[in-house]
Amino acid sequence: MDAPPPDPTAPLPTDVPTLQAMVRELLARSQQLEARVAELTAKLDAALKHRFGRRSERRPPPPAADKTKRRRDEHGRSPLPAQLERREVVTT
């Protein structure tokens, strides 16, 4: 069925078996194309729902175990570890 399509302006054959074979090929091709359109429509619908769907439809994140609460506005440098040596430097 990957043959190039026949010329639409060419005359049709007159024998019935050839015409019936052509109709069967066209029906099979039509069913294939309808199945492909349905598949692509389903993929497009899923992509649109993912992109533009309601946020409440998303799954909540799984609960994390042993998660310590951190302040939201925490920023800047974190404190140095206690095991580091401390030295006082006095300048005059």
N, CA, C and O atoms as a printed pandas DataFrame, in Angstrom:
     atom_number atom_name residue_name chain_id  residue_number  x_coord  y_coord  z_coord
0              1         N          MET        A               1    0.798   -1.192    0.000
1              2        CA          MET        A               1    0.000    0.000    0.000
2              3         C          MET        A               1    0.844    1.260    0.000
3              4         O          MET        A               1    0.308    2.368    0.007
4              5         N          ASP        A               2    2.160    1.102   -0.008
5              6        CA          ASP        A               2    3.036    2.264   -0.034
6              7         C          ASP        A               2    3.292    2.736   -1.461
7              8         O          ASP        A               2    4.134    3.605   -1.688
8              9         N          ALA        A               3    2.578    2.171   -2.409
9             10        CA          ALA        A               3    2.729    2.576   -3.801
10            11         C          ALA        A               3    2.164    3.984   -3.972
11            12         O          ALA        A               3    1.272    4.392   -3.227
12            13         N          PRO        A               4    2.676    4.719   -4.940
13            14        CA          PRO        A               4    2.145    6.068   -5.153
14            15         C          PRO        A               4    0.677    5.994   -5.553
15            16         O          PRO        A               4    0.255    5.042   -6.210
16            17         N          PRO        A               5   -0.095    6.992   -5.159
17            18        CA          PRO        A               5   -1.521    6.963   -5.485
18            19         C          PRO        A               5   -1.717    7.085   -6.995
19            20         O          PRO        A               5   -0.944    7.756   -7.679
20            21         N          PRO        A               6   -2.754    6.431   -7.503
21            22        CA          PRO        A               6   -2.993    6.528   -8.956
22            23         C          PRO        A               6   -3.437    7.939   -9.332
23            24         O          PRO        A               6   -3.922    8.710   -8.504
24            25         N          ASP        A               7   -3.254    8.233  -10.579
25            26        CA          ASP        A               7   -3.635    9.540  -11.095
26            27         C          ASP        A               7   -5.164    9.675  -11.048
27            28         O          ASP        A               7   -5.862    8.836  -11.618
28            29         N          PRO        A               8   -5.706   10.717  -10.379
29            30        CA          PRO        A               8   -7.160   10.838  -10.270
30            31         C          PRO        A               8   -7.847   11.134  -11.596
31            32         O          PRO        A               8   -9.054   10.928  -11.725
32            33         N          THR        A               9   -7.110   11.606  -12.564
33            34        CA          THR        A               9   -7.730   11.911  -13.858
34            35         C          THR        A               9   -7.702   10.716  -14.801
35            36         O          THR        A               9   -8.313   10.758  -15.869
36            37         N          ALA        A              10   -6.994    9.642  -14.417
37            38        CA          ALA        A              10   -6.921    8.449  -15.269
38            39         C          ALA        A              10   -8.268    7.736  -15.253
39            40         O          ALA        A              10   -8.969    7.774  -14.242
40            41         N          PRO        A              11   -8.638    7.093  -16.341
41            42        CA          PRO        A              11   -9.917    6.376  -16.370
42            43         C          PRO        A              11   -9.874    5.162  -15.454
43            44         O          PRO        A              11   -8.828    4.532  -15.297
44            45         N          LEU        A              12  -11.015    4.834  -14.848
45            46        CA          LEU        A              12  -11.108    3.682  -13.962
46            47         C          LEU        A              12  -11.246    2.409  -14.782
47            48         O          LEU        A              12  -11.772    2.427  -15.895
48            49         N          PRO        A              13  -10.759    1.282  -14.210
49            50        CA          PRO        A              13  -10.944    0.018  -14.938
50            51         C          PRO        A              13  -12.429   -0.336  -15.006
51            52         O          PRO        A              13  -13.226    0.122  -14.187
52            53         N          THR        A              14  -12.779   -1.137  -15.967
53            54        CA          THR        A              14  -14.186   -1.481  -16.157
54            55         C          THR        A              14  -14.542   -2.847  -15.592
55            56         O          THR        A              14  -15.724   -3.158  -15.446
56            57         N          ASP        A              15  -13.550   -3.669  -15.272
57            58        CA          ASP        A              15  -13.890   -4.988  -14.746
58            59         C          ASP        A              15  -14.188   -4.900  -13.249
59            60         O          ASP        A              15  -13.516   -4.172  -12.518
60            61         N          VAL        A              16  -15.184   -5.634  -12.806
61            62        CA          VAL        A              16  -15.696   -5.576  -11.440
62            63         C          VAL        A              16  -14.675   -6.065  -10.411
63            64         O          VAL        A              16  -14.530   -5.403   -9.383
64            65         N          PRO        A              17  -13.967   -7.159  -10.609
65            66        CA          PRO        A              17  -13.011   -7.610   -9.579
66            67         C          PRO        A              17  -11.920   -6.571   -9.286
67            68         O          PRO        A              17  -11.537   -6.396   -8.129
68            69         N          THR        A              18  -11.425   -5.896  -10.296
69            70        CA          THR        A              18  -10.399   -4.861  -10.085
70            71         C          THR        A              18  -10.991   -3.691   -9.297
71            72         O          THR        A              18  -10.346   -3.164   -8.390
72            73         N          LEU        A              19  -12.193   -3.292   -9.633
73            74        CA          LEU        A              19  -12.843   -2.200   -8.905
74            75         C          LEU        A              19  -13.103   -2.589   -7.445
75            76         O          LEU        A              19  -12.923   -1.775   -6.540
76            77         N          GLN        A              20  -13.526   -3.833   -7.224
77            78        CA          GLN        A              20  -13.754   -4.293   -5.847
78            79         C          GLN        A              20  -12.448   -4.309   -5.051
79            80         O          GLN        A              20  -12.439   -3.957   -3.871
80            81         N          ALA        A              21  -11.352   -4.712   -5.683
81            82        CA          ALA        A              21  -10.049   -4.714   -5.004
82            83         C          ALA        A              21   -9.634   -3.286   -4.643
83            84         O          ALA        A              21   -9.087   -3.038   -3.568
84            85         N          MET        A              22   -9.903   -2.359   -5.553
85            86        CA          MET        A              22   -9.561   -0.964   -5.269
86            87         C          MET        A              22  -10.382   -0.424   -4.103
87            88         O          MET        A              22   -9.857    0.304   -3.261
88            89         N          VAL        A              23  -11.653   -0.771   -4.048
89            90        CA          VAL        A              23  -12.519   -0.310   -2.963
90            91         C          VAL        A              23  -12.042   -0.905   -1.636
91            92         O          VAL        A              23  -12.005   -0.208   -0.622
92            93         N          ARG        A              24  -11.678   -2.187   -1.641
93            94        CA          ARG        A              24  -11.174   -2.813   -0.405
94            95         C          ARG        A              24   -9.897   -2.120    0.087
95            96         O          ARG        A              24   -9.738   -1.872    1.282
96            97         N          GLU        A              25   -8.992   -1.812   -0.846
97            98        CA          GLU        A              25   -7.752   -1.113   -0.474
98            99         C          GLU        A              25   -8.066    0.263    0.114
99           100         O          GLU        A              25   -7.469    0.675    1.109
100          101         N          LEU        A              26   -9.000    0.960   -0.506
101          102        CA          LEU        A              26   -9.358    2.284   -0.015
102          103         C          LEU        A              26  -10.019    2.210    1.366
103          104         O          LEU        A              26   -9.769    3.062    2.219
104          105         N          LEU        A              27  -10.855    1.201    1.586
105          106        CA          LEU        A              27  -11.479    1.040    2.899
106          107         C          LEU        A              27  -10.444    0.710    3.966
107          108         O          LEU        A              27  -10.508    1.238    5.076
108          109         N          ALA        A              28   -9.491   -0.158    3.639
109          110        CA          ALA        A              28   -8.441   -0.506    4.598
110          111         C          ALA        A              28   -7.596    0.723    4.926
111          112         O          ALA        A              28   -7.272    0.973    6.087
112          113         N          ARG        A              29   -7.249    1.478    3.905
113          114        CA          ARG        A              29   -6.442    2.696    4.130
114          115         C          ARG        A              29   -7.223    3.716    4.958
115          116         O          ARG        A              29   -6.658    4.388    5.821
116          117         N          SER        A              30   -8.512    3.824    4.693
117          118        CA          SER        A              30   -9.349    4.750    5.450
118          119         C          SER        A              30   -9.398    4.357    6.926
119          120         O          SER        A              30   -9.329    5.223    7.799
120          121         N          GLN        A              31   -9.517    3.059    7.210
121          122        CA          GLN        A              31   -9.529    2.598    8.602
122          123         C          GLN        A              31   -8.196    2.884    9.289
123          124         O          GLN        A              31   -8.166    3.280   10.454
124          125         N          GLN        A              32   -7.092    2.681    8.564
125          126        CA          GLN        A              32   -5.773    2.986    9.135
126          127         C          GLN        A              32   -5.659    4.468    9.477
127          128         O          GLN        A              32   -5.179    4.832   10.550
128          129         N          LEU        A              33   -6.098    5.301    8.570
129          130        CA          LEU        A              33   -5.996    6.742    8.799
130          131         C          LEU        A              33   -6.910    7.192    9.942
131          132         O          LEU        A              33   -6.528    8.066   10.720
132          133         N          GLU        A              34   -8.107    6.613   10.057
133          134        CA          GLU        A              34   -9.003    6.963   11.153
134          135         C          GLU        A              34   -8.408    6.542   12.498
135          136         O          GLU        A              34   -8.543    7.265   13.486
136          137         N          ALA        A              35   -7.751    5.382   12.544
137          138        CA          ALA        A              35   -7.114    4.936   13.779
138          139         C          ALA        A              35   -5.959    5.872   14.145
139          140         O          ALA        A              35   -5.766    6.192   15.317
140          141         N          ARG        A              36   -5.202    6.304   13.152
141          142        CA          ARG        A              36   -4.075    7.216   13.396
142          143         C          ARG        A              36   -4.585    8.574   13.899
143          144         O          ARG        A              36   -4.004    9.163   14.811
144          145         N          VAL        A              37   -5.665    9.058   13.300
145          146        CA          VAL        A              37   -6.243   10.332   13.738
146          147         C          VAL        A              37   -6.729   10.216   15.181
147          148         O          VAL        A              37   -6.521   11.134   15.975
148          149         N          ALA        A              38   -7.372    9.104   15.530
149          150        CA          ALA        A              38   -7.847    8.915   16.900
150          151         C          ALA        A              38   -6.685    8.876   17.880
151          152         O          ALA        A              38   -6.769    9.444   18.969
152          153         N          GLU        A              39   -5.590    8.202   17.496
153          154        CA          GLU        A              39   -4.404    8.128   18.358
154          155         C          GLU        A              39   -3.790    9.514   18.573
155          156         O          GLU        A              39   -3.464    9.890   19.699
156          157         N          LEU        A              40   -3.639   10.261   17.492
157          158        CA          LEU        A              40   -3.045   11.595   17.602
158          159         C          LEU        A              40   -3.956   12.557   18.356
159          160         O          LEU        A              40   -3.472   13.423   19.084
160          161         N          THR        A              41   -5.260   12.414   18.191
161          162        CA          THR        A              41   -6.195   13.256   18.934
162          163         C          THR        A              41   -6.091   12.983   20.428
163          164         O          THR        A              41   -6.120   13.912   21.234
164          165         N          ALA        A              42   -5.968   11.709   20.800
165          166        CA          ALA        A              42   -5.820   11.361   22.212
166          167         C          ALA        A              42   -4.518   11.930   22.779
167          168         O          ALA        A              42   -4.502   12.430   23.904
168          169         N          LYS        A              43   -3.435   11.859   22.017
169          170        CA          LYS        A              43   -2.156   12.421   22.473
170          171         C          LYS        A              43   -2.245   13.935   22.627
171          172         O          LYS        A              43   -1.731   14.499   23.593
172          173         N          LEU        A              44   -2.899   14.586   21.674
173          174        CA          LEU        A              44   -3.051   16.037   21.748
174          175         C          LEU        A              44   -3.899   16.430   22.951
175          176         O          LEU        A              44   -3.568   17.382   23.658
176          177         N          ASP        A              45   -4.984   15.707   23.186
177          178        CA          ASP        A              45   -5.831   16.004   24.348
178          179         C          ASP        A              45   -5.050   15.842   25.647
179          180         O          ASP        A              45   -5.178   16.664   26.555
180          181         N          ALA        A              46   -4.243   14.790   25.740
181          182        CA          ALA        A              46   -3.446   14.573   26.948
182          183         C          ALA        A              46   -2.425   15.691   27.126
183          184         O          ALA        A              46   -2.218   16.167   28.242
184          185         N          ALA        A              47   -1.786   16.112   26.039
185          186        CA          ALA        A              47   -0.794   17.188   26.131
186          187         C          ALA        A              47   -1.451   18.508   26.524
187          188         O          ALA        A              47   -0.906   19.260   27.332
188          189         N          LEU        A              48   -2.617   18.788   25.953
189          190        CA          LEU        A              48   -3.311   20.026   26.310
190          191         C          LEU        A              48   -3.773   20.011   27.758
191          192         O          LEU        A              48   -3.709   21.032   28.441
192          193         N          LYS        A              49   -4.236   18.862   28.229
193          194        CA          LYS        A              49   -4.664   18.768   29.617
194          195         C          LYS        A              49   -3.469   18.945   30.556
195          196         O          LYS        A              49   -3.576   19.589   31.600
196          197         N          HIS        A              50   -2.330   18.364   30.169
197          198        CA          HIS        A              50   -1.127   18.515   30.992
198          199         C          HIS        A              50   -0.673   19.968   31.029
199          200         O          HIS        A              50   -0.274   20.475   32.078
200          201         N          ARG        A              51   -0.734   20.632   29.885
201          202        CA          ARG        A              51   -0.235   22.013   29.802
202          203         C          ARG        A              51   -1.213   23.017   30.393
203          204         O          ARG        A              51   -0.802   23.925   31.115
204          205         N          PHE        A              52   -2.496   22.870   30.100
205          206        CA          PHE        A              52   -3.468   23.882   30.480
206          207         C          PHE        A              52   -4.494   23.388   31.492
207          208         O          PHE        A              52   -5.436   24.115   31.808
208          209         N          GLY        A              53   -4.336   22.176   32.006
209          210        CA          GLY        A              53   -5.312   21.620   32.936
210          211         C          GLY        A              53   -5.287   22.330   34.279
211          212         O          GLY        A              53   -4.393   23.128   34.564
212          213         N          ARG        A              54   -6.282   22.026   35.095
213          214        CA          ARG        A              54   -6.352   22.646   36.413
214          215         C          ARG        A              54   -5.198   22.163   37.272
215          216         O          ARG        A              54   -4.791   21.004   37.192
216          217         N          ARG        A              55   -4.685   23.046   38.080
217          218        CA          ARG        A              55   -3.570   22.686   38.955
218          219         C          ARG        A              55   -4.010   21.705   40.041
219          220         O          ARG        A              55   -3.206   20.913   40.532
220          221         N          SER        A              56   -5.280   21.762   40.408
221          222        CA          SER        A              56   -5.763   20.874   41.458
222          223         C          SER        A              56   -5.832   19.427   40.978
223          224         O          SER        A              56   -5.972   18.516   41.794
224          225         N          GLU        A              57   -5.736   19.203   39.683
225          226        CA          GLU        A              57   -5.781   17.850   39.172
226          227         C          GLU        A              57   -4.435   17.148   39.267
227          228         O          GLU        A              57   -4.341   15.939   39.054
228          229         N          ARG        A              58   -3.414   17.893   39.582
229          230        CA          ARG        A              58   -2.096   17.278   39.722
230          231         C          ARG        A              58   -2.021   16.495   41.020
231          232         O          ARG        A              58   -2.731   16.785   41.983
232          233         N          ARG        A              59   -1.165   15.515   41.028
233          234        CA          ARG        A              59   -0.995   14.714   42.232
234          235         C          ARG        A              59   -0.189   15.494   43.264
235          236         O          ARG        A              59    0.746   16.213   42.911
236          237         N          PRO        A              60   -0.547   15.355   44.535
237          238        CA          PRO        A              60    0.263   16.025   45.560
238          239         C          PRO        A              60    1.609   15.312   45.688
239          240         O          PRO        A              60    1.697   14.111   45.433
240          241         N          PRO        A              61    2.656   16.038   46.080
241          242        CA          PRO        A              61    3.963   15.389   46.224
242          243         C          PRO        A              61    3.916   14.372   47.356
243          244         O          PRO        A              61    3.172   14.553   48.320
244          245         N          PRO        A              62    4.702   13.306   47.250
245          246        CA          PRO        A              62    4.700   12.301   48.312
246          247         C          PRO        A              62    5.280   12.884   49.598
247          248         O          PRO        A              62    6.190   13.711   49.545
248          249         N          PRO        A              63    4.768   12.466   50.741
249          250        CA          PRO        A              63    5.298   13.008   51.998
250          251         C          PRO        A              63    6.740   12.562   52.212
251          252         O          PRO        A              63    7.072   11.389   52.035
252          253         N          ALA        A              64    7.580   13.496   52.588
253          254        CA          ALA        A              64    8.995   13.203   52.806
254          255         C          ALA        A              64    9.214   12.838   54.269
255          256         O          ALA        A              64    8.691   13.500   55.166
256          257         N          ALA        A              65    9.981   11.793   54.502
257          258        CA          ALA        A              65   10.269   11.353   55.864
258          259         C          ALA        A              65   11.483   12.115   56.402
259          260         O          ALA        A              65   12.404   12.425   55.647
260          261         N          ASP        A              66   11.485   12.411   57.679
261          262        CA          ASP        A              66   12.595   13.090   58.370
262          263         C          ASP        A              66   12.946   14.423   57.728
263          264         O          ASP        A              66   14.121   14.771   57.607
264          265         N          LYS        A              67   11.963   15.142   57.332
265          266        CA          LYS        A              67   12.211   16.448   56.730
266          267         C          LYS        A              67   12.107   17.501   57.827
267          268         O          LYS        A              67   11.079   17.619   58.494
268          269         N          THR        A              68   13.173   18.258   58.003
269          270        CA          THR        A              68   13.162   19.316   59.003
270          271         C          THR        A              68   12.556   20.555   58.378
271          272         O          THR        A              68   12.792   20.848   57.206
272          273         N          LYS        A              69   11.789   21.271   59.149
273          274        CA          LYS        A              69   11.173   22.483   58.638
274          275         C          LYS        A              69   12.216   23.597   58.630
275          276         O          LYS        A              69   12.936   23.804   59.606
276          277         N          ARG        A              70   12.277   24.293   57.529
277          278        CA          ARG        A              70   13.195   25.422   57.405
278          279         C          ARG        A              70   12.360   26.671   57.219
279          280         O          ARG        A              70   11.271   26.645   56.646
280          281         N          ARG        A              71   12.901   27.752   57.717
281          282        CA          ARG        A              71   12.202   29.015   57.522
282          283         C          ARG        A              71   12.231   29.374   56.053
283          284         O          ARG        A              71   13.204   29.107   55.348
284          285         N          ARG        A              72   11.164   29.976   55.612
285          286        CA          ARG        A              72   11.045   30.302   54.210
286          287         C          ARG        A              72   12.009   31.414   53.795
287          288         O          ARG        A              72   12.528   31.400   52.679
288          289         N          ASP        A              73   12.248   32.368   54.682
289          290        CA          ASP        A              73   13.076   33.512   54.320
290          291         C          ASP        A              73   14.538   33.330   54.695
291          292         O          ASP        A              73   15.274   34.313   54.790
292          293         N          GLU        A              74   14.972   32.099   54.909
293          294        CA          GLU        A              74   16.359   31.847   55.283
294          295         C          GLU        A              74   17.256   32.125   54.079
295          296         O          GLU        A              74   17.058   31.566   53.000
296          297         N          HIS        A              75   18.248   32.999   54.282
297          298        CA          HIS        A              75   19.166   33.316   53.211
298          299         C          HIS        A              75   20.495   33.742   53.817
299          300         O          HIS        A              75   20.611   33.883   55.034
300          301         N          GLY        A              76   21.473   33.944   52.988
301          302        CA          GLY        A              76   22.791   34.342   53.466
302          303         C          GLY        A              76   23.652   33.128   53.730
303          304         O          GLY        A              76   23.310   32.002   53.368
304          305         N          ARG        A              77   24.777   33.384   54.370
305          306        CA          ARG        A              77   25.709   32.292   54.669
306          307         C          ARG        A              77   25.201   31.446   55.812
307          308         O          ARG        A              77   24.570   31.943   56.744
308          309         N          SER        A              78   25.484   30.172   55.726
309          310        CA          SER        A              78   25.149   29.291   56.840
310          311         C          SER        A              78   26.278   29.367   57.872
311          312         O          SER        A              78   27.410   29.688   57.512
312          313         N          PRO        A              79   25.997   29.083   59.132
313          314        CA          PRO        A              79   27.040   29.174   60.156
314          315         C          PRO        A              79   28.141   28.143   59.913
315          316         O          PRO        A              79   27.908   27.071   59.354
316          317         N          LEU        A              80   29.351   28.507   60.354
317          318        CA          LEU        A              80   30.482   27.602   60.180
318          319         C          LEU        A              80   30.352   26.421   61.147
319          320         O          LEU        A              80   29.771   26.571   62.221
320          321         N          PRO        A              81   30.881   25.256   60.784
321          322        CA          PRO        A              81   30.806   24.090   61.672
322          323         C          PRO        A              81   31.540   24.339   62.986
323          324         O          PRO        A              81   32.517   25.087   63.023
324          325         N          ALA        A              82   31.070   23.714   64.061
325          326        CA          ALA        A              82   31.631   23.928   65.398
326          327         C          ALA        A              82   33.038   23.362   65.525
327          328         O          ALA        A              82   33.803   23.840   66.363
328          329         N          GLN        A              83   33.407   22.376   64.742
329          330        CA          GLN        A              83   34.720   21.757   64.890
330          331         C          GLN        A              83   35.855   22.565   64.269
331          332         O          GLN        A              83   37.014   22.176   64.409
332          333         N          LEU        A              84   35.572   23.649   63.602
333          334        CA          LEU        A              84   36.640   24.479   63.044
334          335         C          LEU        A              84   37.305   25.297   64.149
335          336         O          LEU        A              84   36.666   25.729   65.108
336          337         N          GLU        A              85   38.630   25.494   63.974
337          338        CA          GLU        A              85   39.406   26.266   64.952
338          339         C          GLU        A              85   39.054   27.744   64.826
339          340         O          GLU        A              85   38.895   28.263   63.721
340          341         N          ARG        A              86   38.932   28.430   65.994
341          342        CA          ARG        A              86   38.606   29.851   66.005
342          343         C          ARG        A              86   39.842   30.628   66.466
343          344         O          ARG        A              86   40.519   30.206   67.403
344          345         N          ARG        A              87   40.137   31.740   65.828
345          346        CA          ARG        A              87   41.264   32.603   66.210
346          347         C          ARG        A              87   40.773   34.024   66.261
347          348         O          ARG        A              87   39.991   34.455   65.414
348          349         N          GLU        A              88   41.233   34.752   67.259
349          350        CA          GLU        A              88   40.909   36.169   67.335
350          351         C          GLU        A              88   42.065   36.943   66.748
351          352         O          GLU        A              88   43.217   36.719   67.120
352          353         N          VAL        A              89   41.774   37.843   65.842
353          354        CA          VAL        A              89   42.786   38.681   65.221
354          355         C          VAL        A              89   42.463   40.112   65.628
355          356         O          VAL        A              89   41.398   40.648   65.319
356          357         N          VAL        A              90   43.437   40.722   66.346
357          358        CA          VAL        A              90   43.258   42.093   66.798
358          359         C          VAL        A              90   44.169   42.974   65.968
359          360         O          VAL        A              90   45.373   42.732   65.884
360          361         N          THR        A              91   43.602   43.983   65.363
361          362        CA          THR        A              91   44.405   44.934   64.581
362          363         C          THR        A              91   44.375   46.278   65.290
363          364         O          THR        A              91   43.362   46.676   65.865
364          365         N          THR        A              92   45.490   46.957   65.238
365          366        CA          THR        A              92   45.560   48.258   65.887
366          367         C          THR        A              92   45.804   49.350   64.914
367          368         O          THR        A              92   45.890   50.515   65.302
